[in-house]
Amino acid sequence: MKKALVLGLALALVGGVAYANFCARDVVPAATILVPYVVVDVTASGAPDDTGVTTITGITNVSRDAVVVHFTAWDARSDPKVDFDEILSGYDVIQINWRDFMNGRFDFFDTSRTGFVATAPYIFDPFEWGPDGRGQGGGLTAPQNRNWSASAWPNCKPLGNNYGPAYGNRSDLASTIQSLLQGVLVGYEHDGCFTPGNLRSTRLGLWEDLTADPTFFYVTADVVLDCNLFFPNNASYWSTGIASSANVLVGDTIYLDSTNGFSEMMPAVHIEANQLWGRTLDENEFYGEKLPIATATWREPLATAFAFRYANDTAGGISSHVILWKNYAEFTVVDDIDDCGSYVYYAWDMDERSLSTTTEPISGLPSSGRDPNQFPFETQKVPLVSNYFDLPGAYGWMLIVLPPSYGTFTDPTNPGGGPTDNPFYQGWAGLTFEWAGYSAGTDAATMANANCLPDQVLPALGANSGWVPVDWVPAAL
């Protein structure tokens, strides 16, 4: 994971990446919603701080049919820790403040146990055509299966069972939920690629002083066919008819910092399902690396390279952070951070200048050694500052490339050129800017998805020939 910047990198940034919907990073109805980074400030006892940072997620069912949504909270090192189900009737929406979740207050976001019956002045007679193409009389159709305790979901009986909602006030579980998510948020040493002295003295490593404040993790939300007690890394979740491929969910995430008056809002990550996608390898599907080989999830892979601007202007009071989610965490067997390389980055300033690394030590820099892995977790938020990265100017842009998009490129920070045992890296990146009491957030541009289009590798990231993803099975088949 180290990485450094390259001079004269011959990136063929050819136009926009115009995939078909499937395999594109787009905000469209999906079968899985990924909330790539959830953060909640906590007190000294580990309980959520009501005056600190929190994360709010909204998920909408855009179809007329009621659906069961299976939520899983994964810790920062990608172990599933807590799951629960919620039922969304047709066109229903749920909003979850993850501070409430950590407090066990499911009653603050549990979906209603009763169907909605329109009475004046509320009517179900909109002018527009329905979003699912099944409108009657030119308008939306009424929500279906509004009584979610119906026999269609035998394990989703209301109250008095161990499966589905409504869960109510479970503050008795708060300390358990908190400890499950906070267990991996401890200080870690960098292993220097098995030789701690290998790290550059001029480049600091993050995470040595990590604590559980703030608590950060990530969440997935899958459409399922019944309430259940499975985590998505259990093959039975996919092979026994629990997971659904219905692309009916859309979502967004809001980060609120009441102390500093900051807020950012960005789309959640929409992961579509397509059972006509006949991959020969299931490992590069979303969830694929967490399951036995040949366990199909039908979920599209995420991107393998990302681009975003940075700001590191101390004098101007302008700063930025990158949020990076990827599907692997990198730690050694003795729980140190593995610094042997699982991404490479490049950065340019406003005058197109960059540093370069073609050999080790890094050319143009005063000290030798490897860069520390700044992204060892599956999810993390990292300051874009010169203490941690080689930034050629106060403003510029950065490119992060994951191993599937290396091509013939050899990462000089990693003996052997890159992780050979984890070839199916994929991820998502987002950016936040802070200036003078204001903040803004956005997701990064997708530069490549080599898990779908294998020719999107260095030095031709973003080049798109217009062909459909490899192994695509035509709908007629």
GIFEN-V754762 format. One record per residue. RES is the residue in three letters. PSI is psi in whole degrees, -180 to 180 (999 if undefined). OMEGA is omega in radians with two decimals (NA if undefined). Layout:
<<RES & PSI & OMEGA> <RES & PSI & OMEGA>>
This chain:
<<MET & 40 & -3.05> <LYS & 173 & 2.98> <LYS & 159 & -3.04> <ALA & 178 & -2.85> <LEU & 150 & -3.01> <VAL & 134 & -3.14> <LEU & 133 & 3.05> <GLY & 28 & 3.09> <LEU & 127 & -3.03> <ALA & 67 & 3.11> <LEU & 125 & 3.05> <ALA & 85 & -3.09> <LEU & 82 & -2.95> <VAL & 102 & 3.00> <GLY & -158 & 3.09> <GLY & 156 & 3.13> <VAL & 101 & -2.98> <ALA & 74 & 3.08> <TYR & 170 & 2.79> <ALA & 168 & -3.10> <ASN & -49 & -3.13> <PHE & 131 & -3.07> <CYS & 2 & 3.04> <ALA & 153 & 3.01> <ARG & 93 & -3.07> <ASP & 158 & -3.14> <VAL & 92 & -3.12> <VAL & 160 & 3.09> <PRO & 136 & -3.00> <ALA & 163 & 3.10> <ALA & -21 & 3.10> <THR & 134 & 3.02> <ILE & 126 & 3.06> <LEU & 123 & 2.94> <VAL & 98 & -2.87> <PRO & -19 & -3.12> <TYR & 119 & 3.04> <VAL & 131 & -3.14> <VAL & 136 & 3.14> <VAL & 124 & 3.04> <ASP & 144 & -3.14> <VAL & 163 & 3.10> <THR & -179 & -3.14> <ALA & -25 & 3.14> <SER & -6 & -3.11> <GLY & -3 & 3.13> <ALA & 148 & 3.14> <PRO & 140 & 3.13> <ASP & 115 & -3.08> <ASP & -15 & -3.12> <THR & 4 & -3.05> <GLY & -161 & -3.11> <VAL & 143 & 3.00> <THR & 169 & -3.11> <THR & 135 & -3.13> <ILE & 130 & 3.13> <THR & 134 & 3.02> <GLY & 132 & 3.10> <ILE & 132 & -3.07> <THR & 137 & 2.98> <ASN & 110 & -3.05> <VAL & 6 & 3.09> <SER & 167 & 3.13> <ARG & -18 & -3.04> <ASP & 139 & 3.07> <ALA & 145 & -3.14> <VAL & 155 & 3.00> <VAL & 132 & 3.13> <VAL & 124 & -3.10> <HIS & 113 & -3.14> <PHE & 138 & 3.05> <THR & 127 & 3.03> <ALA & 121 & -3.12> <TRP & 138 & 3.09> <ASP & 174 & -3.01> <ALA & -19 & 3.10> <ARG & 13 & 2.95> <SER & 29 & 2.97> <ASP & 128 & 3.10> <PRO & 133 & -3.03> <LYS & -41 & -3.08> <VAL & 134 & 3.02> <ASP & 155 & 3.12> <PHE & 162 & -3.12> <ASP & 146 & 2.97> <GLU & 150 & -3.13> <ILE & 127 & 3.09> <LEU & 119 & 3.05> <SER & 177 & -3.11> <GLY & 129 & 3.12> <TYR & 20 & -3.10> <ASP & 159 & 3.10> <VAL & 144 & 3.08> <ILE & 142 & 3.08> <GLN & 125 & -3.08> <ILE & 120 & 2.93> <ASN & 116 & -3.02> <TRP & -13 & 2.95> <ARG & -43 & 3.10> <ASP & -42 & 3.11> <PHE & -46 & 3.14> <MET & -23 & 3.07> <ASN & 2 & -3.12> <GLY & 15 & -3.08> <ARG & 68 & 3.08> <PHE & -26 & -3.13> <ASP & -17 & 3.12> <PHE & -16 & 3.13> <PHE & 2 & 3.08> <ASP & 139 & 3.11> <THR & 159 & -3.06> <SER & 147 & 3.11> <ARG & -5 & -3.08> <THR & 153 & 3.09> <GLY & 156 & 3.13> <PHE & 128 & 3.08> <VAL & 118 & -3.08> <ALA & 131 & 3.02> <THR & 154 & -3.10> <ALA & 139 & 0.09> <PRO & 10 & -3.14> <TYR & 128 & 3.13> <ILE & 161 & 3.08> <PHE & 72 & -3.09> <ASP & 60 & -3.11> <PRO & 160 & -3.12> <PHE & -39 & -3.01> <GLU & 157 & 3.00> <TRP & 151 & -3.09> <GLY & 151 & -3.10> <PRO & -21 & -3.09> <ASP & 10 & 3.05> <GLY & 12 & -3.11> <ARG & 28 & -3.11> <GLY & 148 & 3.07> <GLN & 134 & -3.12> <GLY & 26 & 3.12> <GLY & 2 & -3.11> <GLY & -178 & 3.11> <LEU & 149 & 3.00> <THR & 153 & -3.13> <ALA & 150 & 3.08> <PRO & 143 & -3.13> <GLN & 157 & 3.08> <ASN & 46 & -3.05> <ARG & -26 & 3.07> <ASN & 95 & -2.97> <TRP & -2 & 3.05> <SER & 13 & -3.12> <ALA & 162 & -3.04> <SER & -9 & 3.12> <ALA & -24 & -3.14> <TRP & 83 & -3.02> <PRO & -25 & -3.12> <ASN & 2 & -3.13> <CYS & 47 & -3.13> <LYS & 144 & -3.10> <PRO & 130 & 3.00> <LEU & 154 & 3.02> <GLY & 20 & 3.09> <ASN & 173 & -3.08> <ASN & 10 & -3.05> <TYR & -82 & -2.91> <GLY & -179 & 3.13> <PRO & 172 & 0.04> <ALA & 136 & -3.06> <TYR & -28 & 3.11> <GLY & -160 & -3.13> <ASN & 108 & 3.10> <ARG & 47 & 3.09> <SER & -17 & 3.06> <ASP & -18 & 3.12> <LEU & 0 & -3.00> <ALA & -50 & -3.08> <SER & -33 & 3.10> <THR & -46 & 3.11> <ILE & -45 & -3.11> <GLN & -45 & -3.10> <SER & -34 & 3.12> <LEU & -40 & -3.09> <LEU & -23 & -3.06> <GLN & -8 & -3.03> <GLY & -31 & -3.11> <VAL & -3 & -3.09> <LEU & 74 & -3.13> <VAL & 169 & 3.14> <GLY & 139 & 3.14> <TYR & 144 & 3.01> <GLU & 149 & 3.02> <HIS & 134 & -3.05> <ASP & -5 & 3.10> <GLY & 29 & -3.04> <CYS & 55 & 3.09> <PHE & 3 & 3.04> <THR & 95 & -3.02> <PRO & -31 & -3.14> <GLY & -5 & -3.12> <ASN & -17 & -3.03> <LEU & 143 & 3.13> <ARG & 133 & -3.11> <SER & -21 & -3.12> <THR & -1 & -3.13> <ARG & 115 & -3.09> <LEU & 152 & 3.04> <GLY & 140 & 3.07> <LEU & 167 & 2.87> <TRP & -3 & 3.09> <GLU & -31 & -3.11> <ASP & 25 & -3.12> <LEU & 138 & 3.02> <THR & 179 & -3.14> <ALA & 2 & 3.08> <ASP & 109 & 0.05> <PRO & 161 & 3.03> <THR & 127 & 3.11> <PHE & 147 & -3.11> <PHE & -173 & 3.04> <TYR & 167 & -3.00> <VAL & 140 & 2.94> <THR & 149 & 3.09> <ALA & 114 & -3.09> <ASP & 143 & 2.92> <VAL & 128 & 3.14> <VAL & 168 & -3.06> <LEU & -3 & 3.06> <ASP & 157 & 3.02> <CYS & 146 & -3.04> <ASN & 171 & -3.14> <LEU & 28 & -3.13> <PHE & 145 & 2.89> <PHE & 154 & -3.13> <PRO & -12 & 3.08> <ASN & 10 & 3.05> <ASN & 123 & -3.08> <ALA & -30 & -3.13> <SER & -25 & 3.09> <TYR & -33 & -3.08> <TRP & -28 & -2.99> <SER & -11 & -3.07> <THR & 19 & 3.05> <GLY & 25 & 3.10> <ILE & -54 & -3.12> <ALA & 143 & 3.14> <SER & 157 & 3.06> <SER & 19 & -3.14> <ALA & 117 & 3.13> <ASN & 86 & -3.02> <VAL & 4 & -3.06> <LEU & 141 & 2.91> <VAL & 153 & -3.06> <GLY & 163 & 3.09> <ASP & 165 & -3.11> <THR & 138 & 3.10> <ILE & 131 & 3.04> <TYR & 124 & -3.09> <LEU & 130 & 3.10> <ASP & 93 & -3.06> <SER & -26 & 3.14> <THR & -46 & -3.10> <ASN & -4 & -3.11> <GLY & 24 & -3.13> <PHE & 151 & 2.94> <SER & 140 & 3.04> <GLU & 145 & 3.09> <MET & 135 & 3.10> <MET & 159 & 3.11> <PRO & 149 & 2.90> <ALA & 175 & 3.14> <VAL & 120 & -3.06> <HIS & 118 & -3.05> <ILE & 109 & -3.07> <GLU & 157 & 3.03> <ALA & 145 & 3.07> <ASN & 108 & -3.10> <GLN & -2 & 3.03> <LEU & 4 & 3.14> <TRP & 98 & -2.99> <GLY & 71 & -3.14> <ARG & 145 & 3.01> <THR & -20 & 3.10> <LEU & 125 & 3.13> <ASP & -13 & -3.06> <GLU & -26 & -3.10> <ASN & 6 & 2.94> <GLU & 158 & 3.02> <PHE & 136 & -2.98> <TYR & -10 & -2.95> <GLY & -41 & -3.07> <GLU & -12 & -3.12> <LYS & 1 & -3.02> <LEU & 160 & 3.05> <PRO & 151 & 3.09> <ILE & 144 & 3.13> <ALA & 17 & 2.99> <THR & 101 & -3.05> <ALA & 133 & 3.04> <THR & -18 & 3.14> <TRP & 13 & -3.12> <ARG & 143 & -3.13> <GLU & 145 & 3.05> <PRO & 155 & 3.06> <LEU & -178 & -2.97> <ALA & 164 & 3.12> <THR & 4 & 3.02> <ALA & 145 & -3.04> <PHE & 149 & 3.10> <ALA & 142 & 3.14> <PHE & 156 & 3.07> <ARG & 158 & 3.05> <TYR & 161 & 3.02> <ALA & 128 & 3.13> <ASN & 61 & -3.04> <ASP & 88 & -3.10> <THR & -43 & -3.12> <ALA & -37 & -3.13> <GLY & -5 & 3.14> <GLY & 28 & -3.11> <ILE & 129 & -3.12> <SER & 168 & -3.14> <SER & 157 & 3.09> <HIS & 148 & 3.01> <VAL & 135 & 2.98> <ILE & 123 & -3.14> <LEU & 122 & 2.98> <TRP & 133 & 3.02> <LYS & 166 & -2.96> <ASN & 11 & 3.02> <TYR & 147 & 2.92> <ALA & 148 & -3.03> <GLU & 99 & 3.09> <PHE & 151 & 3.12> <THR & 173 & -3.13> <VAL & -20 & 3.12> <VAL & 16 & 3.04> <ASP & 33 & 2.89> <ASP & 162 & 3.07> <ILE & 128 & 3.13> <ASP & 117 & -3.09> <ASP & 21 & -3.03> <CYS & 3 & 3.00> <GLY & 118 & 3.00> <SER & 10 & 3.00> <TYR & 163 & 2.98> <VAL & 144 & 3.09> <TYR & 157 & 3.05> <TYR & 146 & 3.11> <ALA & 141 & 3.10> <TRP & 153 & 3.05> <ASP & -170 & -3.06> <MET & -10 & 3.10> <ASP & 22 & 3.10> <GLU & 20 & 3.08> <ARG & 147 & 3.04> <SER & 163 & 2.96> <LEU & 174 & -3.12> <SER & 151 & 3.01> <THR & 112 & 3.07> <THR & -16 & 3.06> <THR & 172 & 3.04> <GLU & 125 & 0.16> <PRO & 171 & -3.02> <ILE & 127 & -3.11> <SER & 134 & 3.06> <GLY & -3 & 3.14> <LEU & 152 & -2.99> <PRO & -11 & -3.08> <SER & 154 & 3.13> <SER & 178 & 3.07> <GLY & 176 & -3.09> <ARG & 153 & 2.97> <ASP & 142 & 3.05> <PRO & 153 & 3.05> <ASN & 112 & -3.14> <GLN & -7 & -3.10> <PHE & 58 & -3.04> <PRO & -21 & -3.09> <PHE & 169 & 3.04> <GLU & -27 & 3.04> <THR & 142 & -3.13> <GLN & 158 & 3.03> <LYS & 126 & -2.95> <VAL & 132 & 3.07> <PRO & 137 & 3.09> <LEU & 80 & -3.08> <VAL & 160 & -3.06> <SER & -11 & 3.03> <ASN & -29 & -3.02> <TYR & -24 & -3.08> <PHE & 156 & 3.02> <ASP & 100 & -3.13> <LEU & 119 & -3.06> <PRO & -8 & 3.13> <GLY & 176 & 3.12> <ALA & -27 & 3.11> <TYR & 149 & 3.10> <GLY & -155 & 3.09> <TRP & 157 & -3.06> <MET & 147 & 3.06> <LEU & 128 & 3.05> <ILE & 129 & -3.11> <VAL & 130 & 3.08> <LEU & 160 & -2.99> <PRO & -37 & -3.14> <PRO & -21 & 3.13> <SER & 12 & 3.08> <TYR & -37 & -3.01> <GLY & -127 & 3.12> <THR & -2 & 3.13> <PHE & 138 & 3.08> <THR & 121 & 3.12> <ASP & 112 & -3.08> <PRO & -10 & 3.13> <THR & 2 & -3.08> <ASN & 119 & 3.07> <PRO & 130 & -3.12> <GLY & -12 & 2.99> <GLY & -9 & 3.12> <GLY & 166 & -3.11> <PRO & 117 & -3.14> <THR & -18 & -3.11> <ASP & -13 & 3.14> <ASN & 73 & -3.00> <PRO & -3 & -2.98> <PHE & 39 & 3.08> <TYR & 145 & 3.01> <GLN & 161 & -3.10> <GLY & -169 & 3.13> <TRP & 145 & 3.10> <ALA & 146 & 3.07> <GLY & 166 & -3.04> <LEU & 142 & 2.98> <THR & 141 & 3.07> <PHE & 140 & 3.09> <GLU & 133 & 3.14> <TRP & 125 & 2.96> <ALA & 44 & 3.11> <GLY & 6 & 3.10> <TYR & 159 & 3.07> <SER & 158 & 3.10> <ALA & 155 & -3.14> <GLY & 151 & 3.09> <THR & 160 & 3.01> <ASP & 156 & -3.08> <ALA & 162 & 3.04> <ALA & 141 & 3.05> <THR & 124 & -3.14> <MET & -20 & -3.14> <ALA & 152 & 2.94> <ASN & 82 & -3.07> <ALA & -14 & 3.06> <ASN & -19 & 3.08> <CYS & -43 & -3.10> <LEU & 93 & -2.98> <PRO & -15 & 3.12> <ASP & 0 & 3.13> <GLN & 73 & -3.11> <VAL & 161 & 3.06> <LEU & 137 & 0.11> <PRO & 27 & -3.03> <ALA & 42 & 3.11> <LEU & 143 & 3.11> <GLY & -11 & 3.09> <ALA & 129 & -3.09> <ASN & 122 & -3.08> <SER & -6 & 3.12> <GLY & 0 & -3.14> <TRP & 160 & -3.09> <VAL & 161 & -3.11> <PRO & 147 & -3.14> <VAL & 142 & 3.11> <ASP & 15 & 3.11> <TRP & 135 & 3.11> <VAL & 121 & -3.13> <PRO & 147 & -3.08> <ALA & -31 & -3.11> <ALA & -20 & 3.13> <LEU & 999 & NA>>
